[in-house]
Amino acid sequence: MRALIAAATLSLAFASPHVALAQEADPLEGDDAGIAQLADRLNDPDQQEHASAMVHTLGEVLLSLPVGPLLSAAQEATGDHSADVDESATVRDLVGEEAQDMPRELSERVPQMMGLLAGLVEGLDAMRPALTELSETMREKIAESTMAETGEL
């Protein structure tokens, strides 16, 4: 349970700044300049440093979240009172000693992860014509299938 809580908490810390970046340029709109701009921003060292700082800060905040009441409620709901629950327990308390370095370790990886994400964005952009064609073919096949089932052929 400790690992699950830590993973969920720190995943949120990592994902939050990336969601904000992605909202500024919507690659689904089909704007080549927007996709290129998103990839450039993901590769920008200043953006990576800013996102790293955000991940570190969010990691610290999330590790400080109180989880004692949540654990108590879970025990109450399941009827399992085998573990003593400290009502003032935080995520950091549940994770243990390794929590001390988690925000720093995650924030140090952010530039690499953003670079990988930029490559993914560029790769998906290169695949867009094929995906568009596939989408159109699927629409046609679904329409044909629907007409065949209803006898509208």
ChimeraX commands (.cxc) that place a marker at each C-alpha (Angstrom):
marker #1 position 0.00,0.00,0.00 radius 0.5
marker #1 position 2.91,2.34,0.74 radius 0.5
marker #1 position 4.37,1.88,-2.72 radius 0.5
marker #1 position 0.99,2.50,-4.34 radius 0.5
marker #1 position 0.41,5.75,-2.46 radius 0.5
marker #1 position 3.95,6.97,-3.17 radius 0.5
marker #1 position 3.73,6.08,-6.85 radius 0.5
marker #1 position 0.37,7.77,-7.31 radius 0.5
marker #1 position 1.48,10.87,-5.45 radius 0.5
marker #1 position 4.74,11.29,-7.30 radius 0.5
marker #1 position 3.15,10.47,-10.67 radius 0.5
marker #1 position 0.80,13.36,-10.10 radius 0.5
marker #1 position 3.76,15.57,-9.26 radius 0.5
marker #1 position 5.44,14.64,-12.52 radius 0.5
marker #1 position 2.34,14.84,-14.72 radius 0.5
marker #1 position 0.99,18.20,-13.56 radius 0.5
marker #1 position 3.56,20.46,-15.24 radius 0.5
marker #1 position 3.41,18.41,-18.43 radius 0.5
marker #1 position -0.34,18.79,-18.65 radius 0.5
marker #1 position 0.10,22.56,-18.39 radius 0.5
marker #1 position 2.67,22.54,-21.19 radius 0.5
marker #1 position 0.50,20.36,-23.39 radius 0.5
marker #1 position -2.53,22.61,-22.95 radius 0.5
marker #1 position -0.68,25.53,-24.48 radius 0.5
marker #1 position -0.27,23.78,-27.85 radius 0.5
marker #1 position -2.92,21.23,-28.78 radius 0.5
marker #1 position -1.35,18.71,-31.18 radius 0.5
marker #1 position -4.76,17.28,-32.02 radius 0.5
marker #1 position -5.73,20.48,-33.77 radius 0.5
marker #1 position -3.46,19.54,-36.65 radius 0.5
marker #1 position -1.40,22.71,-36.48 radius 0.5
marker #1 position 2.12,21.81,-37.64 radius 0.5
marker #1 position 3.53,24.98,-36.08 radius 0.5
marker #1 position 1.82,24.14,-32.77 radius 0.5
marker #1 position 3.31,20.65,-32.71 radius 0.5
marker #1 position 6.77,21.94,-33.58 radius 0.5
marker #1 position 6.40,24.62,-30.91 radius 0.5
marker #1 position 5.39,22.01,-28.33 radius 0.5
marker #1 position 8.39,19.84,-29.21 radius 0.5
marker #1 position 10.67,22.89,-29.02 radius 0.5
marker #1 position 9.30,23.84,-25.61 radius 0.5
marker #1 position 9.76,20.31,-24.32 radius 0.5
marker #1 position 13.39,20.44,-25.48 radius 0.5
marker #1 position 14.00,23.96,-24.13 radius 0.5
marker #1 position 16.45,23.84,-21.19 radius 0.5
marker #1 position 14.69,26.77,-19.49 radius 0.5
marker #1 position 11.33,24.99,-19.71 radius 0.5
marker #1 position 12.93,21.78,-18.46 radius 0.5
marker #1 position 14.49,23.60,-15.51 radius 0.5
marker #1 position 11.16,25.24,-14.67 radius 0.5
marker #1 position 9.33,21.90,-14.89 radius 0.5
marker #1 position 12.04,20.26,-12.75 radius 0.5
marker #1 position 11.56,22.88,-10.07 radius 0.5
marker #1 position 7.78,22.38,-10.20 radius 0.5
marker #1 position 8.13,18.61,-9.89 radius 0.5
marker #1 position 10.47,19.00,-6.91 radius 0.5
marker #1 position 8.10,21.41,-5.17 radius 0.5
marker #1 position 5.01,19.31,-5.90 radius 0.5
marker #1 position 6.82,16.20,-4.72 radius 0.5
marker #1 position 7.63,17.88,-1.40 radius 0.5
marker #1 position 4.06,19.11,-1.00 radius 0.5
marker #1 position 2.51,15.76,-1.90 radius 0.5
marker #1 position 4.82,13.86,0.46 radius 0.5
marker #1 position 3.56,16.15,3.23 radius 0.5
marker #1 position -0.10,15.31,2.59 radius 0.5
marker #1 position -1.83,13.83,5.61 radius 0.5
marker #1 position -3.06,10.30,4.95 radius 0.5
marker #1 position -3.88,9.18,8.48 radius 0.5
marker #1 position -7.60,9.96,8.16 radius 0.5
marker #1 position -7.71,8.19,4.77 radius 0.5
marker #1 position -6.07,5.09,6.19 radius 0.5
marker #1 position -8.43,5.14,9.17 radius 0.5
marker #1 position -11.42,5.38,6.84 radius 0.5
marker #1 position -10.07,2.48,4.76 radius 0.5
marker #1 position -9.68,0.39,7.90 radius 0.5
marker #1 position -13.18,1.27,8.99 radius 0.5
marker #1 position -14.60,0.39,5.56 radius 0.5
marker #1 position -12.83,-2.96,5.39 radius 0.5
marker #1 position -13.12,-3.83,9.07 radius 0.5
marker #1 position -9.38,-4.51,9.15 radius 0.5
marker #1 position -7.95,-2.81,12.23 radius 0.5
marker #1 position -4.76,-4.87,12.35 radius 0.5
marker #1 position -2.41,-1.89,11.93 radius 0.5
marker #1 position -2.16,1.09,14.23 radius 0.5
marker #1 position -2.88,4.25,12.27 radius 0.5
marker #1 position -1.35,7.54,13.31 radius 0.5
marker #1 position -3.94,10.17,12.44 radius 0.5
marker #1 position -1.15,12.65,11.71 radius 0.5
marker #1 position 0.66,10.30,9.28 radius 0.5
marker #1 position 1.76,11.76,5.95 radius 0.5
marker #1 position 2.71,10.16,2.65 radius 0.5
marker #1 position 6.36,10.73,3.65 radius 0.5
marker #1 position 5.78,8.70,6.83 radius 0.5
marker #1 position 4.33,5.81,4.84 radius 0.5
marker #1 position 7.09,5.77,2.25 radius 0.5
marker #1 position 9.85,5.83,4.81 radius 0.5
marker #1 position 13.45,6.92,4.47 radius 0.5
marker #1 position 13.55,6.74,0.67 radius 0.5
marker #1 position 10.98,9.57,0.57 radius 0.5
marker #1 position 13.73,11.99,1.52 radius 0.5
marker #1 position 15.36,11.82,-1.92 radius 0.5
marker #1 position 12.29,11.19,-4.10 radius 0.5
marker #1 position 11.51,14.81,-5.08 radius 0.5
marker #1 position 15.14,15.50,-5.98 radius 0.5
marker #1 position 15.56,12.23,-7.88 radius 0.5
marker #1 position 12.38,12.81,-9.87 radius 0.5
marker #1 position 13.19,16.44,-10.63 radius 0.5
marker #1 position 16.64,15.44,-11.89 radius 0.5
marker #1 position 14.99,13.13,-14.44 radius 0.5
marker #1 position 12.52,15.69,-15.76 radius 0.5
marker #1 position 14.77,17.08,-18.54 radius 0.5
marker #1 position 15.41,13.59,-19.89 radius 0.5
marker #1 position 11.70,12.71,-19.70 radius 0.5
marker #1 position 10.74,15.95,-21.45 radius 0.5
marker #1 position 13.28,15.25,-24.20 radius 0.5
marker #1 position 11.80,11.79,-24.69 radius 0.5
marker #1 position 8.31,13.29,-24.76 radius 0.5
marker #1 position 9.43,15.80,-27.40 radius 0.5
marker #1 position 10.66,12.91,-29.54 radius 0.5
marker #1 position 7.34,11.14,-29.08 radius 0.5
marker #1 position 5.43,14.27,-30.14 radius 0.5
marker #1 position 7.59,14.59,-33.25 radius 0.5
marker #1 position 7.15,10.89,-34.05 radius 0.5
marker #1 position 3.39,11.06,-33.69 radius 0.5
marker #1 position 3.34,14.15,-35.89 radius 0.5
marker #1 position 5.20,12.22,-38.58 radius 0.5
marker #1 position 2.58,9.47,-38.30 radius 0.5
marker #1 position -0.37,11.89,-38.55 radius 0.5
marker #1 position -1.07,11.38,-42.29 radius 0.5
marker #1 position -1.20,7.60,-41.86 radius 0.5
marker #1 position -3.37,7.91,-38.75 radius 0.5
marker #1 position -5.72,10.30,-40.56 radius 0.5
marker #1 position -6.05,7.86,-43.46 radius 0.5
marker #1 position -6.68,4.99,-41.04 radius 0.5
marker #1 position -9.36,7.05,-39.31 radius 0.5
marker #1 position -11.12,7.80,-42.59 radius 0.5
marker #1 position -10.97,4.13,-43.63 radius 0.5
marker #1 position -12.45,3.08,-40.28 radius 0.5
marker #1 position -15.28,5.61,-40.62 radius 0.5
marker #1 position -16.10,4.27,-44.09 radius 0.5
marker #1 position -16.05,0.64,-42.93 radius 0.5
marker #1 position -18.23,1.40,-39.92 radius 0.5
marker #1 position -20.70,3.27,-42.13 radius 0.5
marker #1 position -20.76,0.36,-44.61 radius 0.5
marker #1 position -21.27,-2.13,-41.80 radius 0.5
marker #1 position -24.07,-0.08,-40.29 radius 0.5
marker #1 position -25.81,0.24,-43.66 radius 0.5
marker #1 position -25.46,-3.51,-44.28 radius 0.5
marker #1 position -27.01,-4.31,-40.90 radius 0.5
marker #1 position -29.95,-1.96,-41.47 radius 0.5
marker #1 position -30.40,-3.02,-45.12 radius 0.5
marker #1 position -29.72,0.45,-46.49 radius 0.5
marker #1 position -27.25,-0.75,-49.14 radius 0.5
marker link #1:1,2 radius 0.2
marker link #1:2,3 radius 0.2
marker link #1:3,4 radius 0.2
marker link #1:4,5 radius 0.2
marker link #1:5,6 radius 0.2
marker link #1:6,7 radius 0.2
marker link #1:7,8 radius 0.2
marker link #1:8,9 radius 0.2
marker link #1:9,10 radius 0.2
marker link #1:10,11 radius 0.2
marker link #1:11,12 radius 0.2
marker link #1:12,13 radius 0.2
marker link #1:13,14 radius 0.2
marker link #1:14,15 radius 0.2
marker link #1:15,16 radius 0.2
marker link #1:16,17 radius 0.2
marker link #1:17,18 radius 0.2
marker link #1:18,19 radius 0.2
marker link #1:19,20 radius 0.2
marker link #1:20,21 radius 0.2
marker link #1:21,22 radius 0.2
marker link #1:22,23 radius 0.2
marker link #1:23,24 radius 0.2
marker link #1:24,25 radius 0.2
marker link #1:25,26 radius 0.2
marker link #1:26,27 radius 0.2
marker link #1:27,28 radius 0.2
marker link #1:28,29 radius 0.2
marker link #1:29,30 radius 0.2
marker link #1:30,31 radius 0.2
marker link #1:31,32 radius 0.2
marker link #1:32,33 radius 0.2
marker link #1:33,34 radius 0.2
marker link #1:34,35 radius 0.2
marker link #1:35,36 radius 0.2
marker link #1:36,37 radius 0.2
marker link #1:37,38 radius 0.2
marker link #1:38,39 radius 0.2
marker link #1:39,40 radius 0.2
marker link #1:40,41 radius 0.2
marker link #1:41,42 radius 0.2
marker link #1:42,43 radius 0.2
marker link #1:43,44 radius 0.2
marker link #1:44,45 radius 0.2
marker link #1:45,46 radius 0.2
marker link #1:46,47 radius 0.2
marker link #1:47,48 radius 0.2
marker link #1:48,49 radius 0.2
marker link #1:49,50 radius 0.2
marker link #1:50,51 radius 0.2
marker link #1:51,52 radius 0.2
marker link #1:52,53 radius 0.2
marker link #1:53,54 radius 0.2
marker link #1:54,55 radius 0.2
marker link #1:55,56 radius 0.2
marker link #1:56,57 radius 0.2
marker link #1:57,58 radius 0.2
marker link #1:58,59 radius 0.2
marker link #1:59,60 radius 0.2
marker link #1:60,61 radius 0.2
marker link #1:61,62 radius 0.2
marker link #1:62,63 radius 0.2
marker link #1:63,64 radius 0.2
marker link #1:64,65 radius 0.2
marker link #1:65,66 radius 0.2
marker link #1:66,67 radius 0.2
marker link #1:67,68 radius 0.2
marker link #1:68,69 radius 0.2
marker link #1:69,70 radius 0.2
marker link #1:70,71 radius 0.2
marker link #1:71,72 radius 0.2
marker link #1:72,73 radius 0.2
marker link #1:73,74 radius 0.2
marker link #1:74,75 radius 0.2
marker link #1:75,76 radius 0.2
marker link #1:76,77 radius 0.2
marker link #1:77,78 radius 0.2
marker link #1:78,79 radius 0.2
marker link #1:79,80 radius 0.2
marker link #1:80,81 radius 0.2
marker link #1:81,82 radius 0.2
marker link #1:82,83 radius 0.2
marker link #1:83,84 radius 0.2
marker link #1:84,85 radius 0.2
marker link #1:85,86 radius 0.2
marker link #1:86,87 radius 0.2
marker link #1:87,88 radius 0.2
marker link #1:88,89 radius 0.2
marker link #1:89,90 radius 0.2
marker link #1:90,91 radius 0.2
marker link #1:91,92 radius 0.2
marker link #1:92,93 radius 0.2
marker link #1:93,94 radius 0.2
marker link #1:94,95 radius 0.2
marker link #1:95,96 radius 0.2
marker link #1:96,97 radius 0.2
marker link #1:97,98 radius 0.2
marker link #1:98,99 radius 0.2
marker link #1:99,100 radius 0.2
marker link #1:100,101 radius 0.2
marker link #1:101,102 radius 0.2
marker link #1:102,103 radius 0.2
marker link #1:103,104 radius 0.2
marker link #1:104,105 radius 0.2
marker link #1:105,106 radius 0.2
marker link #1:106,107 radius 0.2
marker link #1:107,108 radius 0.2
marker link #1:108,109 radius 0.2
marker link #1:109,110 radius 0.2
marker link #1:110,111 radius 0.2
marker link #1:111,112 radius 0.2
marker link #1:112,113 radius 0.2
marker link #1:113,114 radius 0.2
marker link #1:114,115 radius 0.2
marker link #1:115,116 radius 0.2
marker link #1:116,117 radius 0.2
marker link #1:117,118 radius 0.2
marker link #1:118,119 radius 0.2
marker link #1:119,120 radius 0.2
marker link #1:120,121 radius 0.2
marker link #1:121,122 radius 0.2
marker link #1:122,123 radius 0.2
marker link #1:123,124 radius 0.2
marker link #1:124,125 radius 0.2
marker link #1:125,126 radius 0.2
marker link #1:126,127 radius 0.2
marker link #1:127,128 radius 0.2
marker link #1:128,129 radius 0.2
marker link #1:129,130 radius 0.2
marker link #1:130,131 radius 0.2
marker link #1:131,132 radius 0.2
marker link #1:132,133 radius 0.2
marker link #1:133,134 radius 0.2
marker link #1:134,135 radius 0.2
marker link #1:135,136 radius 0.2
marker link #1:136,137 radius 0.2
marker link #1:137,138 radius 0.2
marker link #1:138,139 radius 0.2
marker link #1:139,140 radius 0.2
marker link #1:140,141 radius 0.2
marker link #1:141,142 radius 0.2
marker link #1:142,143 radius 0.2
marker link #1:143,144 radius 0.2
marker link #1:144,145 radius 0.2
marker link #1:145,146 radius 0.2
marker link #1:146,147 radius 0.2
marker link #1:147,148 radius 0.2
marker link #1:148,149 radius 0.2
marker link #1:149,150 radius 0.2
marker link #1:150,151 radius 0.2
marker link #1:151,152 radius 0.2
marker link #1:152,153 radius 0.2
view
